[in-house]
Amino acid sequence: MPDYHDDLRLAHVLADAADAVTMERFKALDLKVETKPDMTPVSEADKAAEELIRGQLQRARPRDAILGEEYGIEGTGPRRWVVDPIDGTKNYVRGVPVWATLISLMEAGEGGFQPVVGVVSAPALGRRWWAAKGAGAYSGRSLSSATRLRVSKVERMRDASFAYSSLSGWEEQGRLDGFLDLTRACWRTRGYGDFWSYMMVAEGSVDICAEPELSLWDMAAPAIVVQEAGGLYTGLDGTPGPHGGNAAASNGLLHRELLGHLNPRH
């Protein structure tokens, strides 16, 4: 099993640098926000954080490729860093503290690139989560001050807590009826949204979560954190990993039932 400790340490350094940039501009009255062609917002902080991370990676890992939400793919090779400078930009620009910088290292392998390191840093919440392949998942202030993460042991959907982001995407994909059936089958539902839902699955405070439409940079880091905490992270079609364009995460015990609700019945 390869040792990813140095890569994980680097990811923490990158997250520290990004946190400084994003927190400095959080709730700034003069924050500049633009609308991208897909009609989603991007702030100057998104761009500044990704530029900073790219610059540090180019110095520390010049042979590795970089894929980021704001500036695309750069470089080739068997190792690829995947970056979402601010996951939850809509929250960020409104002053809601639920947003995070997502940093993952992916390596080429069977079935394409797979995440081997992931860091999710939410400085406005004062939280950070991370994982490396084969080394477990953790949360805490630093590598040396951390708590091991483990998913819940809830076995029945009627006892489960379900986290989601919004309703609109499910309706657009014709999955809304199944989504609503799932909410009725669960003990509790909450729209925590974005990265936070997956981190709570990894912590065991939520049992299942799902989103209908996502990009690789939204999923790479959360996927390995959930998996290393003992959970399952797949596309809605059940394919393991972060490549499906959508996601379902669970403690593993509820996964088949989760997918059954969210796939349209014909």
Buried (B, 14 or more C-beta within 10 A) or exposed (E): EEEBEEBBEBBBBBBBBBBEBBEEBBEEEEBEBEEEEEEEBBBBBBBBBBBBBBEBBEEBBEEBBBBBBBBEEBBEEEBBBBBBBBBBBBBBBEEBBBBBBBBBBBBEEEEEBBBBBBBBBBBBEEBBBBBBBEBBBBBBEEEEEBEEBBBBEBEEBEEBBBBBBEBEBBBEBEBBEBBBBBBEBBEEBBEBBBBBBBBBBBBBEBBBBBBBBBBBBBBBBBBBBBBBBBBBBBBBEBEBBBBBBBBBBBBBBBBEBBBEBBBEEE
